Amino acid sequence: MTARLQLQVALVEPREVDAVVIAWTDTAVLVRWRTPNGHEQHAWIYAGAVRRR
């Protein structure tokens, strides 16, 4: 799936990342992804921001 997230790098900007869905509810999705330098991140996001591949 692809998720649209707001990440704070040097500033906050929306980015699309390839992520794995860990859990979900009717309105939110818990996603896990790796940053370009290999750090694993996860966040709950609005379900409407997720698009299946």
C-alpha positions as CSV (number, residue, x, y, z in Angstrom):
1,M,0.0,0.0,0.0
2,T,1.0,3.6,-0.4
3,A,0.3,6.1,2.4
4,R,0.4,9.9,2.3
5,L,2.2,11.1,5.5
6,Q,3.4,14.3,6.9
7,L,7.0,13.9,8.0
8,Q,9.2,16.3,9.8
9,V,12.6,16.3,8.1
10,A,13.8,19.9,8.2
11,L,10.3,21.1,7.8
12,V,6.9,19.3,7.6
13,E,5.9,18.2,4.1
14,P,3.6,15.5,2.7
15,R,5.3,12.5,1.2
16,E,4.2,9.2,-0.3
17,V,6.0,6.2,1.2
18,D,5.7,2.4,0.6
19,A,4.5,1.1,3.9
20,V,3.1,-2.1,5.5
21,V,-0.2,-2.1,7.3
22,I,0.1,-3.4,10.8
23,A,-3.4,-2.8,12.1
24,W,-6.6,-1.0,11.2
25,T,-9.9,0.3,12.4
26,D,-12.8,1.8,10.5
27,T,-11.2,5.2,10.4
28,A,-7.4,4.7,11.0
29,V,-4.5,2.5,9.8
30,L,-1.3,1.7,11.6
31,V,1.5,1.7,9.1
32,R,5.2,0.8,9.2
33,W,7.9,2.1,6.8
34,R,11.6,2.6,6.6
35,T,13.2,6.0,6.1
36,P,15.8,6.4,3.4
37,N,18.6,5.9,6.0
38,G,17.0,2.6,7.1
39,H,15.2,3.6,10.4
40,E,11.9,1.9,10.9
41,Q,9.0,4.2,11.7
42,H,5.3,3.6,12.4
43,A,2.3,5.9,12.8
44,W,-1.5,5.8,13.0
45,I,-2.9,7.7,10.0
46,Y,-6.4,8.6,8.7
47,A,-7.7,5.6,6.6
48,G,-8.6,7.9,3.7
49,A,-4.8,8.6,3.3
50,V,-4.1,5.0,2.4
51,R,-4.2,3.6,-1.1
52,R,-3.7,0.0,-2.0
53,R,-1.1,-0.9,-4.6
